[in-house]
């Protein structure tokens, strides 16, 4: 009996940790497909493992932190040789999402992203504030091991920070939406979803690979997806767009032709940042308004039912009183 209980107690800790480690490493392999060189250091414009770690903590809690540590260690070994900077980099990649998780819990964050305050908390606390830890830790490790010159510390730190922040802004909402999605999904608007996907597959590559800087064409798609499909639609559209634009930036094609590495990083991250903010905050506002409208409609329906019952009760009471008055009336004397 003790062995059975011990296995049951370990399962909620081991299984999420292993799952997170595998997903973290898989996200790292995807993030390594495209890199941008800044001050002779390869940085990733989008680092998906940070978004995976953030979503895992919000779903499973702090019990999955060993999975994040193991995944970060495997990701480091995939691109670097073991060295003294390994522990500092892995620690930074672990501490940053854990601090973000603690701050989000302090402000009452909801994983369904149904309120504007949830979107703002994810943006400013988890993405912009907490990811400074991993960026500074990683850049310091490069500086102390003489792999980075002192003059290049801040450019690399900025690029590192933006890559981690983009991972949180683009990947975490998608994973949280998949976690809260209803399975099997409802097919009430499948025609519109297919139409949106087809339009996105045509417009986004055109905007990304065009040399005329047509990236603004993706914003109507973000608005459409947010209005009709809320967080799930807008974040998926933003992630698809960001991946294609990142590929063009890394390959120096499209609107990134002729730009220096620093200019590529600034333009790419400015676009990814504004797009992620638009998708996340707009969908959060729309979801909150819809929930408020639904609550008001439910309250009005309940009030109408109460009034109907009261009206029916008054009618029954009135009929009973009339019947009693008629039945109890004395006959008139002659």
Phi, psi and omega in degrees: 000320180296323180294322179295316180296320179297321177295319179294327179286327181282332186300315179296345180262317185287314184297310176299323180295316178295318179298316180294320180298316180295314180295322178298313181294321178297319176296324178295319178297322177292319180294333181282353182293330179229127181227155176234133183270123176232120181054044179063021177237130179280123178239152180261123179299327175230125179248090185303327181303329178295319176295323177296315180297320180294316178294321180296318179295321180289332181270311185264338184091189184290348182293346181265009183298327176299326177297321178295317180297316180294317179297319178294323178295316179295321178295322179294317181292340179287339185236350183222160172277150178302135181198181182294335180283352184296313183295319180295318180293315179296319179297319178296319179291340176271315185293322183300306178293329177295316176298320177298318179298316180297317180294320179295321178294326179296328182264009177073042182293138176251131185287347178279355178053042183269000180231153178297323181296330177292317177296318179295321179295318179296323182288305191274325181273307185283313187277307189277322185271305187292328183288353173297329182297309182294323180294314180293318180297314180295318180293323177295323178296320177294323181290318183287337179263013177062023174269355181217133177285156182297326180291338181262008183297309185290320175299318179291319179298319179295315180296320178297315181297316181294321178299317177293318180297320178294327175299320178290316185288329185260324187267316183301312179299324178296314180294321178293324177294319177295324180294322182268359182291150177274130180240128358287149182294150176287139184254031182294325181239039184292329178295317179293324178296318178295319178297318178296319179296318180295318178296319179296321179293339178267317187282317185297312176299323177298315180291326184284319186264356179285139179278358183266012179057064180259026183295339179294345182292343182280343184293321172300326177295320178297319179294316179300310182295324179290320181294322188261329186233010174053220189296316183300313182290315184291321181289324176295317178296318180294320180294316179298316180295316182296322180297314181294318180293324177296322178297316179294325179292317180294328180270357180056049176236175180068226182282002180257010179292134175081006181265150174287163179304320179294318178295323177298314180297315182296315181293317181296312184288330175296318178293312180298320180295311180295322180293316179295319178296316179299312182296314186288311184288321179295315179294324178295319178297316181295317179297319179295319178295319178295320178294321178294317178297319179295320179296319179295318178297320178296319178295320178295321178295316178296320178296320178295322178294320178296316179296323178296317178296320179295319179295317177296322178295320177295322180294317180295318179297320179295319179294322178294319179295319179295319179295320178294321179294320180290316182292330183265007181284131178282144176290146181285139178287156178278000000 
